[in-house]
């Protein structure tokens, strides 16, 4: 019989050992099989100076204590794995539930404070499109002049652009830090400084004030009046018929416009690769069709942080709102390099869709931006 095979202990408390010698063993506790070399055998008689010594007494039930401890630790390990799996599923559900129509239908009424209602067939315009256009034009021109030393190829390719920016500017176009005689920047400023000098505020990413909300967007400097374009939502634009299934898997950054147009603001994975591919496709030499720097930690367009703006909560009311804006054909070609959006399909007949964030009230320095993720068209 093998050394580790379990055997039933006779009532006399003895069993046969190797060579037929009979050695007295302590009786195993009820329900616990004795194993040679195991807990029960450890209490067996051992030879001493005077021959065989009687077995040492052992507390009742100690033979099964080790096995019971191992069983409990196994149960604890399985329970920990189950809890980790449930937490992972909960995180996935928290990201997906906002795209699950039955859940939305049941929970919209409970979250009225976090909803925004607009009339049926509304274009959802907080400010006129003309104001959005002028704001973007103002910021992008200031960025272009600040980057003028890097625009040599663009200026050489388009003489009209060279004349536009190198001729003495008019007094109303003169901005802080710009040499009025040459149009060249006296000092290369950061994009955040350009935004502050142009609109009177700057924004930045930081840890959100909401618990477990991750990254948020804050007004880092200055003051933002009501009705001001404060940020842009970057990403690839998809029309209704264009494929976005694989990009949408596990992606919480897809923005749906009122007319069904989608904007994928994810800066990682497949979404990132698609955006970079489309940006290289539509570029024309030195004239870039969009800005890809929002995919990095140092965006050239300081407004392209809208995908990090968190949804409002019961204790944090919304202070900004999304507004759709179609880029007109008259948009200056040299300034498209600062647009943080690109169309998935190259279609010269359709306008590029952008989404800007407009302030609903005055916002002071240090405040976090909160939006309404859901707009109910009624």
C-alpha positions as CSV (number, residue, x, y, z in Angstrom):
1,X,0.0,0.0,0.0
2,X,1.3,3.4,-0.9
3,X,2.7,5.8,1.7
4,X,0.1,8.5,1.1
5,X,-3.0,6.4,0.6
6,X,-5.7,7.0,3.2
7,X,-6.6,4.1,5.5
8,X,-9.3,3.6,8.1
9,X,-7.8,3.2,11.6
10,X,-9.0,0.1,13.5
11,X,-10.7,0.5,16.8
12,X,-7.6,-0.6,18.7
13,X,-5.7,2.4,17.4
14,X,-3.1,0.2,15.6
15,X,-2.3,-0.4,12.0
16,X,0.2,-2.5,10.1
17,X,3.5,-0.8,9.2
18,X,6.2,-1.9,6.9
19,X,7.7,-5.3,7.7
20,X,4.6,-6.3,9.7
21,X,5.6,-4.5,12.9
22,X,2.6,-3.3,14.8
23,X,2.9,0.3,16.1
24,X,0.3,1.9,18.2
25,X,-1.2,5.1,16.7
26,X,-3.4,7.8,18.1
27,X,-6.9,7.4,16.9
28,X,-7.7,9.9,14.1
29,X,-10.6,12.3,14.9
30,X,-14.0,11.3,13.5
31,X,-14.3,12.0,9.8
32,X,-10.6,12.6,9.3
33,X,-8.7,9.8,7.5
34,X,-5.3,9.0,8.9
35,X,-2.4,9.3,6.4
36,X,1.1,7.8,6.8
37,X,3.4,10.7,7.4
38,X,0.4,13.0,7.9
39,X,-1.1,14.7,11.0
40,X,-2.2,11.4,12.6
41,X,1.1,9.7,12.0
42,X,2.9,12.6,13.7
43,X,1.4,11.4,17.0
44,X,2.7,7.9,16.7
45,X,5.0,6.2,19.2
46,X,8.7,6.8,18.6
47,X,11.6,4.7,19.8
48,X,13.4,6.1,22.8
49,X,16.2,5.1,25.1
50,X,14.0,2.5,26.8
51,X,12.3,1.1,23.7
52,X,9.0,2.2,22.4
53,X,7.4,5.1,24.2
54,X,3.7,5.7,24.5
55,X,2.1,8.1,22.0
56,X,2.1,11.7,23.0
57,X,-1.4,13.1,23.7
58,X,-2.8,15.4,21.0
59,X,-5.7,17.8,21.3
60,X,-8.9,16.5,19.8
61,X,-9.7,17.7,16.3
62,X,-6.2,19.0,15.6
63,X,-5.8,16.5,12.8
64,X,-8.4,18.3,10.6
65,X,-7.5,21.8,11.6
66,X,-4.9,22.3,8.8
67,X,-7.2,20.9,6.2
68,X,-10.1,23.1,7.3
69,X,-7.8,26.2,7.2
70,X,-6.8,25.3,3.6
71,X,-10.5,24.9,2.7
72,X,-11.4,28.3,4.2
73,X,-8.5,30.0,2.4
74,X,-9.6,28.4,-0.9
75,X,-13.1,29.7,-0.4
76,X,-11.8,33.2,0.4
77,X,-9.7,33.2,-2.8
78,X,-12.7,32.1,-4.9
79,X,-14.8,34.8,-3.3
80,X,-12.1,37.5,-4.0
81,X,-12.0,36.5,-7.7
82,X,-15.8,36.6,-7.9
83,X,-15.9,40.1,-6.4
84,X,-13.2,41.3,-8.8
85,X,-15.1,39.9,-11.7
86,X,-18.3,41.6,-10.5
87,X,-16.4,45.0,-10.1
88,X,-15.1,44.7,-13.7
89,X,-18.6,43.9,-15.0
90,X,-20.0,46.9,-13.0
91,X,-17.4,49.2,-14.6
92,X,-18.2,48.0,-18.1
93,X,-21.9,48.4,-17.4
94,X,-21.4,52.0,-16.0
95,X,-19.8,52.9,-19.3
96,X,-22.3,51.1,-21.5
97,X,-25.6,51.8,-19.9
98,X,-25.9,55.3,-21.4
99,X,-26.1,53.6,-24.8
100,X,-28.7,51.0,-23.7
101,X,-32.1,52.5,-24.8
102,X,-34.3,50.5,-22.3
103,X,-32.1,51.7,-19.4
104,X,-32.3,55.3,-20.6
105,X,-36.1,55.1,-20.9
106,X,-36.4,53.9,-17.3
107,X,-33.9,56.3,-15.8
108,X,-34.3,59.6,-17.6
109,X,-37.1,60.9,-15.4
110,X,-35.0,60.2,-12.3
111,X,-32.1,62.4,-13.5
112,X,-34.0,65.5,-14.6
113,X,-31.4,67.8,-13.2
114,X,-28.7,66.3,-15.5
115,X,-30.9,66.5,-18.6
116,X,-31.4,69.3,-21.1
117,X,-34.6,69.8,-23.0
118,X,-35.0,71.5,-26.3
119,X,-38.1,72.0,-28.6
120,X,-38.8,69.6,-31.4
121,X,-36.9,70.2,-34.6
122,X,-34.7,72.6,-32.7
123,X,-31.2,73.3,-34.0
124,X,-30.0,73.7,-30.4
125,X,-28.2,77.0,-30.8
126,X,-27.1,78.9,-27.7
127,X,-25.3,81.6,-29.7
128,X,-25.4,82.3,-33.4
129,X,-23.1,80.3,-35.7
130,X,-21.6,83.6,-36.8
131,X,-20.3,84.2,-33.2
132,X,-18.8,80.7,-33.1
133,X,-17.1,81.3,-36.5
134,X,-15.6,84.7,-35.4
135,X,-14.4,83.2,-32.1
136,X,-12.6,80.3,-33.8
137,X,-11.2,82.6,-36.5
138,X,-9.8,85.0,-33.8
139,X,-8.2,82.2,-31.8
140,X,-6.8,80.3,-34.8
141,X,-5.3,83.5,-36.4
142,X,-3.6,84.3,-33.1
143,X,-2.2,80.7,-33.0
144,X,-1.0,80.9,-36.6
145,X,0.8,84.2,-36.0
146,X,2.4,82.8,-32.9
147,X,3.6,79.8,-35.0
148,X,4.7,82.0,-37.9
149,X,8.3,80.8,-37.7
150,X,7.0,77.2,-38.4
151,X,4.8,78.2,-41.3
152,X,7.5,78.8,-43.9
153,X,6.3,76.1,-46.3
154,X,2.7,77.4,-46.1
155,X,3.8,81.0,-46.7
156,X,6.0,79.9,-49.7
157,X,3.2,77.8,-51.2
158,X,0.5,80.5,-51.0
159,X,1.6,84.1,-51.7
160,X,-1.8,85.5,-50.7
161,X,-1.4,84.0,-47.3
162,X,2.1,85.5,-47.0
163,X,0.7,88.9,-47.9
164,X,-2.1,88.5,-45.4
165,X,0.1,87.8,-42.4
166,X,3.4,89.6,-43.3
167,X,1.9,93.0,-44.3
168,X,1.5,95.6,-41.5
169,X,-1.8,94.7,-39.7
170,X,-4.6,97.1,-39.1
171,X,-4.9,98.5,-35.6
172,X,-8.0,96.4,-34.8
173,X,-6.1,93.2,-35.6
174,X,-3.1,94.1,-33.4
175,X,-2.9,91.7,-30.4
176,X,-0.6,91.6,-27.4
177,X,2.8,90.2,-28.2
178,X,2.6,91.0,-31.9
179,X,4.9,93.3,-33.7
180,X,2.6,95.6,-35.7
181,X,5.2,96.4,-38.4
182,X,6.1,92.8,-39.3
183,X,3.2,90.8,-38.0
184,X,5.7,88.5,-36.3
185,X,5.5,87.4,-32.7
186,X,8.0,89.0,-30.5
187,X,8.0,86.0,-28.2
188,X,6.8,82.5,-28.9
189,X,4.0,81.9,-26.4
190,X,2.4,78.6,-25.3
191,X,-1.1,77.9,-26.7
192,X,-2.6,78.5,-23.3
193,X,-1.0,82.0,-23.2
194,X,-2.3,82.7,-26.7
195,X,-5.8,81.7,-25.6
196,X,-5.6,83.9,-22.5
197,X,-4.3,86.9,-24.5
198,X,-7.1,86.4,-27.1
199,X,-10.2,85.6,-25.1
200,X,-9.2,86.4,-21.6
201,X,-9.1,82.9,-20.2
202,X,-7.4,79.5,-20.4
203,X,-8.4,76.0,-19.6
204,X,-6.6,72.9,-18.6
205,X,-7.0,69.2,-17.7
206,X,-6.8,68.1,-14.1
207,X,-8.4,65.6,-11.6
208,X,-12.1,66.1,-11.5
209,X,-13.8,67.4,-8.4
210,X,-16.4,64.6,-8.8
211,X,-15.7,61.4,-7.0
212,X,-14.4,58.7,-9.3
213,X,-14.9,60.9,-12.4
214,X,-11.3,60.8,-13.5
215,X,-10.0,63.7,-15.5
216,X,-11.9,67.0,-15.8
217,X,-11.5,70.4,-17.4
218,X,-11.0,73.6,-15.4
219,X,-10.7,77.3,-16.1
220,X,-7.1,77.7,-15.0
221,X,-6.8,81.4,-15.6
222,X,-9.1,84.4,-16.2
223,X,-12.9,84.8,-16.5
224,X,-15.3,83.3,-19.0
225,X,-18.5,85.3,-19.7
226,X,-21.8,83.7,-20.4
227,X,-22.3,82.8,-24.1
228,X,-18.6,82.2,-24.8
229,X,-17.1,79.3,-26.8
230,X,-14.9,77.7,-24.1
231,X,-13.9,74.4,-25.6
232,X,-14.2,72.1,-28.7
233,X,-15.1,68.4,-28.9
234,X,-12.4,66.7,-31.0
235,X,-12.6,63.5,-33.0
236,X,-13.5,61.8,-36.3
237,X,-16.9,62.7,-37.8
238,X,-19.1,59.8,-39.0
239,X,-22.2,60.2,-41.0
240,X,-25.2,57.8,-40.5
241,X,-24.1,55.3,-43.2
242,X,-20.5,55.1,-42.2
243,X,-19.0,52.2,-40.2
244,X,-18.2,52.8,-36.6
245,X,-19.1,49.5,-35.0
246,X,-15.6,48.3,-34.0
247,X,-14.5,51.8,-33.0
248,X,-17.6,52.0,-30.6
249,X,-16.8,48.8,-28.7
250,X,-16.0,49.9,-25.1
251,X,-15.8,53.5,-26.2
252,X,-17.5,56.1,-24.0
253,X,-16.3,59.1,-26.1
254,X,-18.8,58.9,-29.0
255,X,-20.9,62.0,-29.3
256,X,-24.2,61.8,-31.2
257,X,-25.5,65.0,-32.9
258,X,-29.2,65.8,-33.3
259,X,-29.2,64.7,-37.0
260,X,-27.4,61.4,-36.2
261,X,-23.9,62.4,-37.1
262,X,-21.4,60.9,-34.7
263,X,-18.1,62.2,-33.4
264,X,-15.6,59.8,-32.0
265,X,-13.5,61.6,-29.4
266,X,-11.5,58.7,-28.1
267,X,-7.7,59.4,-28.2
268,X,-6.7,55.7,-27.9
269,X,-6.8,52.4,-29.7
270,X,-8.5,52.0,-33.1
271,X,-10.2,55.5,-32.9
272,X,-6.7,57.1,-32.6
273,X,-5.4,55.1,-35.6
274,X,-8.5,56.0,-37.7
275,X,-8.1,59.8,-37.0
276,X,-4.4,59.8,-37.8
277,X,-5.1,57.9,-41.1
278,X,-7.8,60.3,-42.2
279,X,-5.7,63.4,-41.3
280,X,-2.9,62.2,-43.5
281,X,-5.3,61.4,-46.3
282,X,-6.8,64.9,-46.5
283,X,-3.6,66.9,-46.1
284,X,-2.2,68.8,-49.1
285,X,1.5,69.2,-48.8
286,X,2.2,71.8,-46.1
287,X,-1.5,72.6,-45.8
288,X,-2.9,70.2,-43.1
289,X,-6.6,69.5,-43.0
290,X,-6.9,69.2,-39.3
291,X,-5.0,69.1,-36.0
292,X,-3.8,65.8,-34.6
293,X,-2.0,67.1,-31.6
294,X,-5.1,66.7,-29.4
295,X,-4.1,63.0,-29.4
296,X,-1.0,63.9,-27.4
297,X,-0.4,65.5,-24.0
298,X,0.4,68.9,-25.6
299,X,-2.4,70.0,-28.0
300,X,-1.6,72.9,-30.3
301,X,-5.2,74.0,-30.1
302,X,-5.9,74.9,-26.4
303,X,-9.6,74.6,-26.9
304,X,-9.5,70.9,-27.9
305,X,-10.3,69.5,-24.5
306,X,-14.1,69.0,-24.8
307,X,-13.9,65.2,-24.6
308,X,-12.7,65.5,-21.0
309,X,-15.6,67.6,-19.8
310,X,-17.6,65.6,-17.3
311,X,-21.4,65.2,-17.0
312,X,-23.1,67.3,-14.4
313,X,-24.4,65.7,-11.2
314,X,-27.1,66.4,-8.7
315,X,-24.7,68.5,-6.7
316,X,-22.9,70.0,-9.7
317,X,-25.2,71.8,-12.2
318,X,-24.2,72.2,-15.9
319,X,-22.4,75.4,-16.7
320,X,-21.6,74.6,-20.4
321,X,-23.6,73.2,-23.3
322,X,-22.8,71.5,-26.5
323,X,-23.5,73.3,-29.8
324,X,-23.1,71.8,-33.3
325,X,-21.3,73.9,-35.9
326,X,-20.8,73.2,-39.6
327,X,-17.5,74.6,-40.8
328,X,-18.3,76.9,-43.8
329,X,-16.5,76.7,-47.1
330,X,-15.1,80.1,-46.6
331,X,-13.1,79.0,-43.6
332,X,-9.4,80.0,-44.2
333,X,-7.4,77.1,-45.6
334,X,-4.3,77.9,-43.6
335,X,-6.3,77.8,-40.3
336,X,-7.7,74.3,-40.8
337,X,-4.6,72.9,-39.3
338,X,-6.1,73.9,-35.9
339,X,-9.5,72.2,-36.4
340,X,-9.5,69.1,-34.1
341,X,-12.0,67.2,-36.4
342,X,-11.8,65.3,-39.6
343,X,-14.4,63.5,-41.7
344,X,-14.2,59.7,-41.9
345,X,-15.0,59.8,-45.7
346,X,-13.6,62.4,-48.0
347,X,-16.7,64.2,-49.3
348,X,-16.2,67.7,-50.7
349,X,-19.9,68.4,-50.9
350,X,-20.5,68.1,-47.2
351,X,-19.4,70.4,-44.5
352,X,-17.2,69.3,-41.6
353,X,-19.2,69.0,-38.4
354,X,-17.7,70.4,-35.2
355,X,-19.1,70.6,-31.7
356,X,-18.2,73.5,-29.4
357,X,-19.0,74.0,-25.8
358,X,-20.7,77.3,-24.9
359,X,-21.0,78.7,-21.4
360,X,-24.4,78.9,-19.8
361,X,-23.3,81.3,-17.1
362,X,-20.3,83.3,-16.1
363,X,-17.4,81.0,-15.0
364,X,-14.6,82.1,-12.7
365,X,-11.0,80.9,-12.4
366,X,-10.7,77.5,-10.7
367,X,-14.2,76.3,-11.6
368,X,-14.7,72.9,-13.4
369,X,-16.7,72.7,-16.6
370,X,-19.8,70.4,-16.4
371,X,-22.1,69.7,-19.4
372,X,-25.3,67.8,-20.0
373,X,-24.5,64.5,-21.7
374,X,-28.2,64.1,-22.6
375,X,-30.3,66.5,-24.6
376,X,-34.0,65.5,-24.9
377,X,-35.7,66.8,-28.0
378,X,-39.4,67.1,-27.2
